[in-house]
Amino acid sequence: MTPLTQNIRRLRIAAGISQENAARRLGVTMGTWWRWETGRHKPDLDTLQRIADLRQTTPSKLLEEQ
């Protein structure tokens, strides 16, 4: 897993929300969210910003190793 996929998953779990709920909040399918968490696909830059906003962080923090 990459730092991005780990951070997306970690932040979602820390917030206590399901993949389905996270996907719904961003207006994507659960399958899309799952592919981001597993590293099969990466969100584009606009979506990365929306994920960061959802978790009240920055895109650069999502890309950092923890």
NORZISUL-V608918 format. One record per residue. N is the residue number from 1. RES is the residue in one small letter. SS is DSSP state (H for helix, E for strand, C for the rest). PHI is phi in whole degrees, -180 to 180 (999 if undefined). NEAR is the number of other ideal C-beta (glycine too) atoms within 12 Angstrom. Layout:
# NORZISUL-V608918
N:RES:SS:PHI:NEAR  N:RES:SS:PHI:NEAR
This chain:
# NORZISUL-V608918
1:m:C:999:16  2:t:C:-89:20  3:p:H:-55:20  4:l:H:-61:29  5:t:H:-64:28  6:q:H:-63:22  7:n:H:-70:31  8:i:H:-60:43  9:r:H:-67:28  10:r:H:-60:21  11:l:H:-67:29  12:r:H:-64:30  13:i:H:-66:17  14:a:H:-61:16  15:a:H:-80:19  16:g:C:72:9  17:i:C:-117:21  18:s:C:-80:17  19:q:H:-60:25  20:e:H:-62:17  21:n:H:-65:17  22:a:H:-61:32  23:a:H:-62:27  24:r:H:-60:16  25:r:H:-62:21  26:l:H:-95:29  27:g:C:75:15  28:v:C:-123:26  29:t:C:-79:16  30:m:H:-63:21  31:g:H:-62:15  32:t:H:-64:25  33:w:H:-60:32  34:w:H:-59:22  35:r:H:-65:20  36:w:H:-68:35  37:e:H:-69:31  38:t:H:-95:19  39:g:C:82:18  40:r:C:-72:15  41:h:C:-141:21  42:k:C:-117:22  43:p:C:-68:30  44:d:C:-71:15  45:l:H:-62:14  46:d:H:-63:14  47:t:H:-69:27  48:l:H:-59:27  49:q:H:-64:20  50:r:H:-66:24  51:i:H:-64:38  52:a:H:-61:25  53:d:H:-61:18  54:l:H:-58:27  55:r:C:-101:26  56:q:C:53:12  57:t:C:-141:24  58:t:C:-117:16  59:p:H:-57:25  60:s:H:-64:15  61:k:H:-67:22  62:l:H:-67:34  63:l:H:-89:23  64:e:C:-77:17  65:e:C:-75:14  66:q:C:-99:18
